[in-house]
Each structure stands twice: as structure tokens, then as C-alpha cells.
Amino acid sequence: MKYNHFKSVLVAVSFFQLIALTACTKKGQAEEITIEIQNKLNFSRNEVVSIQRNKLLSLLDKNDEKNIRVKLPETDKYLVTQWMDNNGDGKGDELLFQANVAANSTTKYVIMLDTVSVTIPKAKTYSRFVPERIDDYAWENNKVAFRAYGPVAQQLVEQGKEGGTLFSGIDLWLKKVDYSIIDSWYQKNVKSPGYYHIEHGEGYDPYHVGASRGTGGTGIWRNDSLQVSKNYVSYKTIATGPLRTVFELIYAPWSTYGLHEVKRISLDLDSNFSKFEITYQSDKKIPNYTVGITLHDKKGEVNINRQKGWFRHWEPMDSTFVGEGIVLSPQLIDTAFVHDSNATDQSNLLILTHPDNKITYYAGFAWTGSKQIRDVMDWDEMLNKQAKIIANPLQLIVK
């Protein structure tokens, strides 16, 4: 499926926007560049960071970008890196690597040239269009997995045929292994329909979306009801990993306001949260832009923390528990509340934001079956940290 309707130049693609970036490479020392990464929070952080190409020109002069390497000083082991081509011109716009910085401290890294290959570990990010399951789009990292549904699945429903799916909410796949499972689960599901809905030791998909928002689905709240889109109509894969996967989902105009919506979604290694960067235009002024989490059978617990900008649901899932959450800047929030409905799949935790033609939020989850968390207190702490990370990005200094 080709995508020709939307182009954008990503100015700052890092999962956590780097707010301090200066360069002072010394003359005659183009063989390597030193990076200092500062963490001003009181907990350690292991995050994907980015360096813009124009900060690496002294190394790239007459050298191929594929030979750029990153390591800790006084070591010989290179880190995994990834070039991001944000404008599709075939040239990397920013270099990604994963930084590990202790609480209230600074860590130095060295960027240099070398032709030695770096082994990609099994833990990585990944996303793709999935024609073997009609037209899902699925994405994952070493901790979580998600999927959205496409136009053919919608058409099957509208034509009254079997096998279709008409849901614009975001689905969750509960995985307990750090390696990629998307290809394997879909392949096995072709041979044995319903395979990934059954636990086989790697996790499974017991999560029901239906007409709900799943975790991170969007809408417009008007007259005590939620207007939502249908399935995405086209997609664009921008990067598949190993450190960050990025893609876009495009939606046909929806609601009584004629909303045109593009979702740029990214997921970094080791994060439980997908980043949603939404741009939208409408034929008429919209009253709000709403993000939601399904409440399923209303047996779960909700926590609305508007001051810190996080919202969560904690619910039983078979013999385990799942915590779902939305995190965003408190300045974007208008109000948040539980919409309790007797209609199937219409009960959601809703966060209404001020309309501004664009919004960024983070949607994610953690599952006790994966051993990433033990209880709801662990989940709340993870949400607290995510809110602090968004408000206090790592500071990067190129020397």
C-alpha cells in the first residue's frame, strides 16, 4: 500500500526531546566527538537519544554514515546505533543510540569512525503491515506489542462478510519474551486460526477492543457521546528498528466536524509507551480532541492524575493483571473523566484536550504476566516516571 498524501520534516524525533544541544568540535580532531548526557532526575534512565546529522559533519566529511560508531570512553565495545531518515531522501538525518545515565549524573560517550560490524541483539523494535491478517499494522519492542486495523478489514464488515474488523481503537498484545513475536504469531495464526489468543509460553492476545478506544484510541466528545473514526485508510513505514520503529497511519475524514487525522507512532527499545504525534485539520472547529482507554466490563480501577498528566486503568486479565495508561503534558488537558455506559464497548476513561491541530501523548501498558511489574503500585510508579521523563528530557552536549 503506497502513501502519497502526507509529508513532514521531523525537527525533533527523539522519543524524549533533547533540549540542550551545542557543538564545539575542536579543529584537527575530526576522528572522534565526545558526547555528554545529563540526567537531572533522581532515578537512572536508559533511553534512546538522538544526535542531528549537522553535529557530526566533522566525522562524515568524505566518510560513509554507516561507519559511525558510538562507545563509552576507555572501552572497545560499540553500542547499537540507528540512522533515522525522516524526510525519505536516503540520507540519515539523526543518529540514535541508547544512553544509560545514573540518577543526577552525567555519562560520556564517544562517537568515532570504524568499519567493525556491530551485532544487533534479539531485543529490538519492529513494525510492519500485516497482509496475512487482512491488513493489520503491528508494532512491538522487547516489552510490549500493539496493533491497529486497516481498510480491507473495515470493508469486510461493511459488506457483511466474515473475518472483518471495524475498530479504530488500539489493541494490545501481552508478551513475556524480549524477542520479536509479530512474525511468528501471525504465521502460526494462519496455520491455526486464533493461535495468538491462546497462551503458548510467549504471551497472548486476550485484550478486547471492539468499538472502544482500546489504549490510546482517539475521538471527539460531543453531546455526551464520543464520535470516532473508522479504520486507518493508508500507512507509511518510516523505520523498523533496531532502536526505534516509526510509522504513520492516515484516516479518512470523520465526525460531524470532518476531521482529517494523521497519527505518527513511534516506539523505542525498553519503553512500555508508544509515542503518538497527531496532526489533524477539520472542516469546522472542534470542541476538543479526546484520547481514551477502554474500561471493558468495568471491573478495573481508574486513577486520574491530572496534575501530573497521567491516567491509568488497572484490570484483571484471566489470572493476571494489566495496567493501561496515557501520559501527556498537563498543559494540554481540558478535563478527564470516566464515561460509564450500558452499551457494549462504550465505557472509557476519556481525556479531553484543547484542540490545536496537533498533540503528542504516550500510550502504553504493563502486564504482571511479563514480570515487568508486580502490582498496581509498580504501574503507578512507572507512570509517574514517564511523566517526569517527558517534563525533564535528557540534556545532550556535543563537545
C-alpha positions in Angstrom: 0.0 0.0 0.0 1.5 3.3 -1.0 1.3 6.6 0.8 1.4 9.8 -1.1 -0.8 12.2 0.9 1.4 13.5 3.8 4.9 14.7 4.1 6.6 16.2 7.1 10.1 17.1 8.2 10.7 15.9 11.7 12.6 18.5 13.5 13.0 16.6 16.8 12.1 12.9 16.5 13.8 11.8 19.7 11.3 9.9 22.0 12.4 12.3 24.7 13.1 15.7 23.1 16.7 16.7 23.8 16.6 20.3 24.9 20.2 21.3 25.1 22.4 20.7 22.1 25.6 22.6 21.5 28.7 21.8 19.4 32.3 22.8 19.8 34.3 20.2 17.9 38.0 21.2 18.0 39.9 21.8 14.9 42.0 18.8 13.8 40.1 16.4 16.0 37.6 15.0 13.5 38.5 11.4 14.3 36.1 11.4 17.3 33.5 13.5 19.1 32.7 13.4 22.8 29.0 13.5 24.0 27.9 14.3 27.5 24.4 13.3 28.5 23.0 14.8 31.7 20.2 13.3 33.8 18.7 15.7 36.3 16.1 13.3 37.7 16.6 11.1 40.9 16.4 7.8 39.1 18.5 6.1 36.4 17.4 6.3 32.8 18.1 4.0 29.9 16.7 5.9 26.8 17.2 6.2 23.1 18.8 9.6 22.3 19.4 11.3 19.0 22.2 13.5 17.5 21.4 15.6 14.5 23.5 15.0 11.4 24.8 18.5 11.3 26.5 17.9 14.6 28.5 15.1 13.1 29.8 16.7 9.9 33.4 16.7 11.0 33.2 12.8 11.0 31.0 12.5 8.0 33.2 14.6 5.7 34.3 12.1 3.0 33.2 9.2 5.2 30.1 7.0 4.9 27.5 7.4 7.7 27.4 3.6 8.1 30.9 3.7 9.6 29.9 5.9 12.5 30.3 4.1 15.8 29.4 5.0 19.5 31.0 3.7 22.6 31.8 4.5 26.2 35.2 6.1 26.7 38.1 3.7 27.6 36.1 0.7 26.2 36.3 -1.2 22.9 32.6 -2.3 22.7 30.5 -0.3 20.3 26.8 0.3 21.1 24.0 -0.4 18.7 23.1 2.6 16.6 20.4 3.5 14.1 20.2 6.3 11.5 16.8 7.9 11.1 15.9 9.2 7.6 13.0 11.4 8.4 12.4 13.0 5.0 12.9 10.0 2.8 15.9 11.3 0.9 18.0 8.2 1.5 20.3 10.0 3.9 20.3 9.8 7.7 19.0 12.9 9.5 19.8 11.9 13.0 21.9 9.2 14.7 20.2 7.2 17.5 21.8 5.2 20.3 20.7 4.1 23.7 22.2 6.0 26.7 22.3 4.7 30.2 22.6 7.6 32.7 22.5 7.2 36.5 20.4 9.4 38.7 21.5 13.1 38.9 24.6 12.4 36.9 26.4 12.7 33.5 27.6 10.0 31.3 30.1 10.5 28.4 30.1 8.7 25.1 32.5 8.8 22.2 31.4 8.9 18.5 34.1 7.8 16.0 34.7 6.1 12.7 35.2 2.3 12.3 34.2 -0.4 9.9 33.9 -3.1 12.5 30.3 -4.5 12.4 28.1 -4.3 15.5 25.9 -7.3 16.3 22.2 -6.5 16.6 20.7 -8.2 19.7 17.5 -10.1 19.7 15.8 -7.4 21.8 14.8 -4.7 19.3 11.9 -2.7 17.9 9.9 -3.7 14.9 6.8 -2.8 13.0 5.1 -3.8 9.7 1.9 -4.0 7.6 0.4 -7.5 8.0 -1.4 -8.7 4.9 -1.6 -12.2 6.2 -4.2 -10.9 8.8 -6.1 -8.9 6.2 -4.4 -5.5 6.8 -3.4 -5.1 10.4 -0.5 -2.8 11.2 1.5 -4.2 14.2 4.4 -2.8 16.2 6.5 -4.0 19.2 9.7 -3.8 21.2 11.2 -6.0 23.8 8.5 -5.2 26.3 5.1 -4.6 24.6 3.2 -5.0 21.4 0.3 -3.2 19.7 -1.8 -3.3 16.6 -4.3 -1.2 14.6 -6.8 -2.3 11.9 -6.9 -1.3 8.2 -9.4 -0.6 5.4 -10.0 -4.0 3.9 -10.9 -5.4 7.4 -13.4 -2.5 7.6 -14.8 -3.2 4.1 -15.5 -6.9 5.0 -17.6 -5.8 8.0 -19.5 -3.2 5.9 -20.2 -5.8 3.2 -21.4 -8.3 5.8 -18.6 -10.8 5.2 -16.7 -12.8 7.7 -13.3 -12.1 9.1 -13.5 -8.3 9.1 -12.7 -5.8 11.9 -14.2 -2.3 12.3 -12.3 -0.9 15.3 -10.2 2.3 15.4 -9.1 1.7 19.0 -5.5 0.5 19.7 -5.1 -3.2 20.5 -2.5 -4.6 23.0 -0.6 -7.9 22.7 0.7 -9.2 26.0 4.2 -10.6 25.5 6.5 -12.1 28.1 9.7 -12.5 26.0 12.1 -9.8 24.9 12.4 -11.0 21.3 10.1 -10.2 18.4 6.9 -12.2 18.2 4.9 -10.4 15.5 6.0 -12.5 12.5 5.8 -15.8 14.4 2.4 -15.2 15.9 0.8 -14.1 12.7 2.4 -17.0 10.7 1.2 -19.5 13.3 -2.3 -17.9 13.3 -2.5 -18.5 9.5 -2.0 -22.2 10.1 -4.1 -22.4 13.3 -6.7 -19.6 13.4 -6.9 -18.0 16.9 -3.4 -19.1 17.7 -2.3 -15.8 19.3 -5.4 -15.6 21.5 -4.0 -18.7 23.4 -1.0 -18.6 25.8 1.8 -20.8 24.4 4.6 -19.6 26.7 5.5 -16.3 25.0 2.3 -14.4 25.9 -1.0 -13.9 24.1 -3.8 -11.5 23.0 -6.7 -11.6 25.4 -7.3 -7.9 25.1 -10.7 -6.9 23.6 -11.0 -3.6 21.7 -14.3 -3.7 19.9 -15.8 -0.2 19.5 -13.9 1.1 22.5 -10.7 3.2 22.4 -8.5 0.3 23.4 -5.5 2.0 24.9 -4.8 5.3 23.1 -7.6 5.5 20.6 -9.0 8.9 19.8 -12.3 10.7 19.3 -14.3 13.9 19.8 -16.6 14.2 22.8 -19.9 16.0 21.9 -23.4 15.9 23.5 -22.4 13.2 26.0 -21.2 10.8 23.3 -17.9 10.0 21.6 -17.5 10.4 17.8 -14.7 8.2 16.4 -13.0 7.4 13.1 -13.2 4.1 11.2 -10.1 2.1 10.4 -6.9 3.7 9.0 -7.0 4.0 5.2 -3.3 4.1 4.5 0.1 3.8 6.2 3.7 4.7 5.8 6.6 2.8 7.4 9.4 5.1 8.2 11.8 3.0 10.4 11.6 -0.5 11.8 14.5 -0.5 14.3 16.5 -1.8 16.0 16.3 1.1 18.5 13.1 2.9 17.3 10.3 1.9 15.0 8.3 4.8 13.4 5.3 4.7 11.1 2.2 6.8 10.2 -1.5 5.8 10.0 -3.8 8.0 7.9 -7.5 8.2 8.5 -10.4 9.3 6.2 -12.3 12.4 7.3 -14.5 11.5 10.2 -17.1 13.0 12.7 -19.6 15.8 12.1 -16.5 18.1 12.0 -14.8 16.5 9.0 -11.6 15.7 10.9 -8.6 14.8 8.8 -6.2 12.8 11.1 -2.6 11.5 10.7 -1.0 9.5 13.5 2.8 9.3 13.6 3.5 6.5 16.1 7.0 5.5 17.4 8.2 3.0 19.9 11.7 2.9 21.4 13.6 0.0 22.8 12.9 -0.7 26.5 9.9 1.6 26.7 6.4 0.5 27.7 4.9 3.5 25.9 4.2 4.2 22.3 4.6 7.9 21.3 1.6 9.3 19.3 2.3 12.5 17.4 -1.1 13.5 16.0 -1.7 16.2 13.3 -5.2 17.0 12.3 -7.4 19.5 10.4 -11.1 19.9 10.4 -13.8 21.4 8.2 -15.3 23.0 11.3 -13.8 24.0 14.7 -13.7 21.0 17.0 -14.7 21.3 20.7 -11.9 19.0 21.9 -9.6 16.2 20.9 -10.1 13.2 23.1 -7.9 10.2 24.0 -9.2 7.1 25.8 -8.8 3.8 27.5 -11.4 1.1 27.4 -12.9 0.0 30.8 -14.1 -3.3 29.4 -16.5 -4.9 31.9 -15.9 -2.1 34.4 -14.2 -4.4 36.9 -11.0 -2.4 36.9 -9.7 0.6 38.9 -9.1 4.1 37.5 -6.7 6.7 38.6 -6.9 10.2 37.2 -3.8 12.3 37.9 -4.4 15.5 36.0 -1.8 17.5 37.9 1.0 15.2 36.7 -0.6 14.4 33.4 -1.1 10.6 33.7 -4.3 8.5 33.6 -4.5 4.8 34.2 -6.7 1.7 34.3 -5.8 -1.4 36.3 -7.8 -4.5 35.5 -7.8 -8.3 35.9 -7.0 -10.3 32.8 -7.6 -14.0 33.3 -5.3 -14.9 36.3 -3.1 -11.8 35.9 -3.5 -8.0 35.8 -2.9 -5.4 33.1 -2.2 -1.7 33.7 -3.0 0.6 30.8 -2.1 4.3 30.7 -2.0 7.6 28.9 0.7 10.3 29.7 0.8 13.8 28.3 1.7 17.3 29.3 -0.7 18.7 31.9 -1.0 21.9 29.9 -2.8 20.1 27.1 -5.6 18.8 29.3 -9.1 20.3 29.4 -10.7 17.6 31.6 -10.8 13.9 32.2 -13.5 11.6 33.4 -14.9 8.1 33.3 -17.7 7.6 30.8 -19.9 4.8 32.2 -22.2 3.3 29.6 -24.5 0.3 29.4 -23.8 0.0 25.7 -21.2 -2.6 24.7 -17.6 -1.3 24.5 -18.7 2.3 25.2 -17.3 2.7 28.7 -14.0 4.5 28.5 -11.7 6.6 30.6 -11.6 9.8 28.5 -9.0 12.7 28.5 -10.2 15.8 26.6 -7.5 18.1 25.3 -7.6 21.6 24.0 -7.8 21.5 20.1 -4.6 22.9 18.5 -4.3 20.9 15.2 -1.6 18.8 16.8 -1.0 16.8 20.0 1.6 14.5 21.5 0.8 11.8 24.0 2.2 8.5 25.2 0.0 5.3 25.4 1.2 2.1 26.9 0.8 -0.8 29.3 2.4 -3.3 31.6 1.3 -6.9 32.3 2.0 -8.8 35.5 2.4 -11.9 33.5 5.6 -10.5 31.9 7.1 -9.9 35.4 7.8 -6.3 34.4 5.5 -5.2 37.3 4.1 -6.9 40.4 1.1 -4.8 41.3 -0.8 -1.5 40.7 1.7 0.4 42.8 4.5 -0.6 40.4 2.3 0.6 37.5 1.6 3.9 39.1 5.3 4.4 39.7 6.1 3.7 36.1 3.5 6.3 35.0 5.0 8.8 37.5 8.4 8.3 36.0 7.2 8.6 32.4 5.5 11.9 33.3 8.8 13.1 34.8 10.8 11.9 31.8 8.5 13.9 29.4 8.9 17.0 31.5 12.6 16.6 32.0 14.3 15.3 28.9 17.9 14.3 28.9 20.3 17.1 28.1 22.8 16.4 25.4 26.0 18.3 24.9 28.3 17.6 21.9 32.0 18.6 22.6 
